[in-house]
Amino acid sequence: MPFPIINSIASWVLKQRIHQIELFLKYPHEVQEELMMNLIRSAEGTVIGQKYDFESIKSYQTFSERIPVSSYEDLEPMIELTRKGAQNVFWNTPIKWFAKSSGTTNAKSKFIPVSNEALEDCHYKGSKDLLCMYLNNNENSEMFLGKSLRLGGSSQIYENNNTYFGDLSAILIENMPIWAEFSSTPSSKISLMSEWEAKLTAIINETKTENVTSFAGVPSWMLVLLNRIMTETGKENLFELWPNLEVYFHGGVSFEPYREQYQKILPQNNFKYYEIYNASEGFFAIQDLNYSNDLLLMLDYGIFYEFIPMDTFGTPNQKIVRLADVELFKNYAVVITTNSGLWRYLIGDTVRFTSLNPYRIRVSGRTKHHINVFGEELMVENTDMALAKTCSVLNCEVTDYTVAPIFMKNREKGAHEWMIEFKKHPEDVTLFQKTLDENLQALNSDYEAKRYNNMTLNPLKVNVARENLFYDWLKENNKLGGQHKIPRLSNQRDYLEQLKNMQIGVNR
């Protein structure tokens, strides 16, 4: 299809959508309130709708008082019923797709329901909006003259009781419109390969001769692929292989620890990075401006949002607020009600708002992936940023890391212990430790207070991981590729001890 026609179609789609986006930008609370009531009305006749008498719910106050906040474990019995073929349990239309997600906190798989409404009105709508916003900000884009290199999960679709499960990316590929297949590489057949190493080789063989103009995928795994491609082709940077590259759409983990490494293999100042915030449970936010770290919260994707301030999270005084009551720069746990039948579901992510008009956020971490053993309230956002600043100053590069507490013992003060795998090692690890500790204190006042004169916390400790330690840990735990992530922070030492044992070759 000629370039002017492609851009004309994209412009038409953009103009159709702009009015709706402007509507929720202008009336965010009204849009969310109406959406909440529509979800309740849709599910009145379901098992959960009858249990909580949805028919009599006429306001947010009643909604919030009657329906409890739920974890996956709370909803699992109903989800398992649906996986065995029961319908109209928590949503009023058939649920046949389940996004399998093992998470990073336990080995037990989660099966997140994905309705047809969620596919069309959330996941695919989010993908189209991302392209619309990018094209709106970059009118001379030639992205559609080439293909998007996508890197999804490593799980095929499996059938059970006439229901289907797999990685979210596999479900999206299985159901995506035909035009998306033509504009993407590698093929669906290769994208859905289960064996990670074989899949990498197949992707390289297929994509190295394509005209790739954009990337889409998780930064850590995409970097593995791109470095492998450069090694295989003998190129110094990716523009030598794909001269028309212009944008990387990324999400899943923080980009900060990897930013400098990407800038080295993509050494053009006008190359753009666009972040998204999506998960198995839904598509939530999109970077809507060039060269920004803030994500616009999308309010009309069939998701009603609530938030728990992290300073009350898990306490007897825990409180829940809706969008109208959030404050700038506070960390909140995200609670969602969705058009897949997740009711007041605690997704496990934390965000903070950087703007209230419009509502823009940054993902700050995970409710289970933070360290607060000593009152330091350390978030993944803090450690990612401190690590990026330290690497920039000391000219080194990190592949992966995790952090755990050193507990107080025999009057010894506590500390934080890091395991860091470097792509480019620091010349002086002691200086690296000191600089990292100082950067953390500059970013987190609670950590700084606990570190003051070593009053509560001793200086942090860094273990330098052997090459491929984290890759081997993921492989041993069957978590290679796609959406799997290294658990960055933990209040326990389980992950760190496993890695330390693998580091020295101890059998587990």
N, C-alpha and C positions, 0 to 999 in steps of 0.2 A: 504494500500500500504506500503511495507517495507520501513524502513527509508533510506537505501542506494539508493533505486530507486528514492525516493522523492528528495533527495539531488542531485542526478545525473541530474534529470530533471531541478531542479532549477539552477544548474551550467550551463547547456546547454543554458537556457533562458538568464542567466546573460552574457554569452560569446557572444550571439547574439546581446545583447543590448550594451555591453561595447564599441564597435567600434563607434556606433552612439553617445554615450555620449562623447567619446573622440573627436569626430568631432566638436561638439559645444563648447567643452572646448578649443580646439585649434583655432577654427575660429568662435568665438561668434558673431561678427558683420556681417560677411558674411551670417551665418545661419539665423540670424534675418532679414537681408535685403531680402534674398531670400524668407523667410516665408511671409514677408509683401507683396511682389509682388505676391506670389501665392494666398494669400487671396484676393487681389484686382482683379486678373484675374478670380478667381472663382466667384466673385460677380458682374462681369461687366453687366450681363443681369438683375440684380435685380432692384427693384424700386429705392433703394438708390444708386445703381451703376450707373443708368442712371441719377439720380438727380445730382450727382457730377462728371459725365463723367469719370468713372473709366477707361474706355478704353484708355484715353489719359494720364493717370498717369503712368509715367515711372521712377520716382525717389522719394526718401523720401521727398525731399524739396516740390515737388508738392503735395504729399500726405498730408503733415503737413499744407500747406498753404490753401488747398482746403476743407478739411474735418474738421469741428469744433469739439472741445472736447465736449462730451455729458454727461449729467446726465441721470438718469433713467427717469426723467420727460420729458426730450427731446425726448427719444426714445419710450416712452409709447404709443403714437398713433399707431406707426408701430407694436409694440408688440401686442397691442389689436387687430389689424387687423388680425394678424397671429393666435391669440388665437380663433378668430371667423372662422378660416378655410382658410384664404388667405395664399398663399405661394409665394415664390420668391420675398419677400418684402425686406428683408435685408440679406438673405442667399439663396444660389442657390439649396440647397437640402431641403426636407420637414422637418419642425420643428413641432414635435408633443408633445414634453415634455417641461414643464416649471417648474423651481424650484421656489417654493413659498417662499418668504423671506420677513417677515415683517420688518426686520432690527430692530434697536433700537432707531431710531431718529423720527419715526412717526408710527402711528398705521396702515397706509395704506399699504396693501400688495404689494410687488413687484413680478412680474412674469418673472424670468430670463430665456430666451430661452436656451434650451439645444439640440443641434443637435446630430445626430448619430456620426458625426465626433468628437464632443467634448466628447461624452461618451467613444468612443474607443481610440481616439488619445490623449486625455487629462486626463480625470478622471481615467479610468481603467489603462491607460499607467502609470500614476503617482503612482497608487497603486502597480502595478507590479514592477516599478523601486524602490519604497521604500523597498519592500521585497528583491529585488536583491542587493541593496546597503547594507542592513542589513546583508544578508547572505555572501556577499563579505567581510565584516568586521568581521564576526563571523562564520568562517568556521565550527566550531564544534557545531553550533546551532542545537537544537532538536525541534525547534518551530513547525515544521510540524508534529511531533508525536502527538500533541494535537490540541486544537482548539483556535481560537481567539475570545475573548469575545468582541463583537461590541456593541456600544451604540449609536444609531442614533437618528433621530428625532422622534417626536410623531405625525406624520401626515401621514395618508393613502393617496393613490393615488386616485384622483377624475377625472372624465371624464366630459368634456364640449365641445360641437361642434367637437367631434372626436379628441380633444386634451386633454392632461392629465397634471395634476399639483399636486405637493406635495413637502415636504421637499426634498432637494437634496439627503439626505441619503436614503429616501424612493424610489426615482427614481433609484438610484444606485442599491439598493437591488432588485428592481423589474426587472432590466435588467441584473443583474450580471450573469456570467457564472456558470454552475452547480457545477464546482469544488470549487468555492468560497463558495457556500452554504454548501458543505460537511465539509469545514474546519472552519466554523464559528458557533458560538452559541450566542444568542438564534436563533431559527428558524425564517424564514422570517415572518411567521404569527405573532409571538410575537413581532418581531422587528418593525412591521408596526402597532402595536396597538396604538390608538390615546390617550387613557386615561392614563395619566402619572403614577398615583398611582397604578392602576391595572397592568400596564406594568411592573413596578418595581417588584411587587410580582411575576409575571409570569417569569420574567428573573431570579430571585433568585431561584425559584423552579426548573427551567430547568438547570441552569448552575452549581449549587452547587455540582452536581454529575459528572460533566464533567471533563476531563483532560484539564484544561485551561492553555495554555502556553504563551499567549499574550493578551493584551488589546488594544482596539482602540476606541477613543472617546474624547469628550471635557473634560478637566480636572475637571471643577467645577461639572458637572453632573456625571461624572464617580466616583468622590469622594463620592457623595451622595449614589450612588449604592453600592460601595465597603464597605462603612461604614455600610450600611444597611445589607449587606451580612454577615459581621462579627458579627453584633448584632444577626442576625437570627440563625447563626450557632454556636455562642459562641466561636469563634476563637479569639486569641490574635493578630494574623497577618495573612496575606493572604497565606503565604507559608504553614501554617498548613492545609489549605484547598486545595491549589493547589501547591504542592511541585515543580512542573516543570516550574513555571513561569519564564520568562527570559526577556521580553521587554514590554514596554508600548508605543504605537504609539499615539501621542496626537497632537492637534491643536485646533484652534478656539478662544482660549483666552491664555493669557500669563500663563506660567507654574510657574513662580517665586513665586507668593503668596501661591501656594499650595505645593511647592517642599518638604518642611520639613514634611508636613502632610503625603505625599506619602512615604517618607523615613521611617516614623514610622510604617506604615502598610506593608511596603515592606523592612524589615530590612536586606538586603543583599547588600554588596558593589558592587557585580558584576551584579546586576539587571540593565538593561539599559533602557534609555528613548530616544525615537526618535521623533523629532518634524517634523510636516509637515505644510505647508501653503497652504490651499485650501479654496475655497468658492464656492458659487453657480455659480459664473462666470467662474471658472476654477481652475485647480490644478497648483500651481505656483512654489513651492520650497520644497526641501527635505533636511533634515539633512543627510549628506552623510558620516559623521565620528562619531565614538563612542565618547561619553562624550564631545559633542560640542554644543554650542548654536547658531552656524551659519548654515544657510540654503543655499544650492546650488540652484541658480535660474535655472530652467529647461527651455531651450531655443528652444526646438523642439516639443512643445505640441500644436502647432497651435495657439500660442498667441504671438503677437508682442507687445513689451513693450516700453512705454515712461514714462517720469518722470517730475513732476513739483516740483522744489525746494520750500520747505514750507515757506521760507522767502519771496517768491514772490507770494505764492498761494492766489488767490482771490483778488489780487491787480491789478491796471492798468498796472503794469510792469511784470505781470505773464509771465514766460517763460517756454517752454517745451523742454526737451532734450531727445535724444535717449540714448540707453545703452552706446554707445561709449563715451558719454560726461559726465557721472555721476562722482561724486567725493566721496572719502571716508568719512564716518561718518556724512554726511549731511542728513537731513530728507527730503524725497521726497514723494509727493502724487503719487500714481500709476495710470497710464492710460493704458488701454489695448485695443487691437483690436484682435478679436477672431474668431475661426472657428464655432462659433454659430451666427455670424453676429452682434456682439457688435463692433461698430466702434468708436475708440478713446473714450472709455467709462471710466469715472472717477469712479473707484471702491469704493473709500472712505477710503482705507487703506493708511497708511504711512509706509515707510521702510527706513532703512539706510544701506549703503553698508559697510561691514567689510573687504571685499577683492575684488579686481578688476581682479585678475587672479588666480583662476577662480572667477566668479561673485558670491559672497556670501552675503547674507543679513540677517538682523534681522527685524522683524515686530516691529515698534515703536509705532503704535497707529492708530487712525482714524482721518480723516480730520475734522470731526464734533465732535470728542471726544478728544479735547484738551482744555486747558484754556490759553487764551491770552488776558484777559481783561485788564491787567496792563503791558503788554509787557514781561510777564514771560515765554511764550512759553513752558508751561508745557505739556509733552506728557505722555501717559499711561505707556510707558516704564520707565519713571522716577518714577512715583508713585508706580508701581509694585515693582521696585527694592528697593526703599526707604522703602516700607512697609515690604518687605521680610527681609531686613537688620535689621529693628527695631524689628521685631518679633523674629529674631534669637538672638539678644542681650538681649531682655527683656523676653524671654521664654514665648511667647504667640502665638496664632494661629488665623488667620483671615478666616472667611467664605466668606464674600463679602464686597464690599465697593463702594461708589460713592463720588465724590467731585464736589463742585460748588463754584463760587465766592461769597464773601460778598461784595456788591458794596459800593463804597464811598458814604457817605450821611452826610449832615450837617457837613462838614469838617472832618468827621471821615475817617480814612484811610481804605483801602480795606483789604481783607484777603481771605483765602480759608477755606471753611467749609466742613468737612468730616462727612460721616455717615459710621460707621464701625461695622459690626457684627462679634463678636469674637466667635471662637469655644473654645478657652482658653483665658480668660481675663488677661490683664496685672494687676499686683498688684497695680500700681500707674498710673492712666490715665494721670495725669499732666506730669509725667516723660515720658510717652509714647508720648504725644504731642510734648514735647521739643525734644526728640530724633528723632522723625519722621521729624520734621521741619529741624533739623540739617542735617539729611541724605539727604533730598531733596535739601538743599543748596549745599551739597557736590557733588550731581549728576547733578545739573542744574545751570550753572553760571548766567543765566538770572534771575532765581528765587532768587538766592543768592544776586544779585545786588539790586533787589527790596526789599529784606528783610534787607539789610544793615542798621543798626541803626533804624529799623522800618521806613525807609524813605518813602516807598510807601505802603508796605504791613505790617500789623501787624502779629504776630504769628498765625499759623493755629489753627483752632478750631476742636476738635473731639467730635462728638456725638456717644455715645455707643448705638448701635441698640439692641432692644429686640431680643430674639431668634426667628428665622424664619421670620424676617421682610422682607428680600429680597425675600424669597421663597413665602411669602404671596403676595408681590407686583407683582411678576411674575405670580402667579396664578390668581390674580384679572385681570391682563392684558392678560390672555390667552397665556402665554409665558413659560409654564412649559416644561422642558426637551429639549433634542436634541441640536439644534444650537442656541437657544436663550441665550442672554448674558445680564448681568447687564451693563448699560451705565456707564462707569467708570468716565469720565470727561465730563463736559459741561460748556459752556460759559453762560448758563442760569441756573435758579434755579428750573425749573419745576420738575425734577425728585426728587431733594432733598426735596422740599416742599411736594410732594406727600408722600414720605417716612416719613417725620416728622409728617404729619397728621395721617398716619397709625400707627406711633409709639405711639401717644397719644390717638388714637381711634377716631379721627375726621372723620365724614362722608364726602366723597368727592362728 
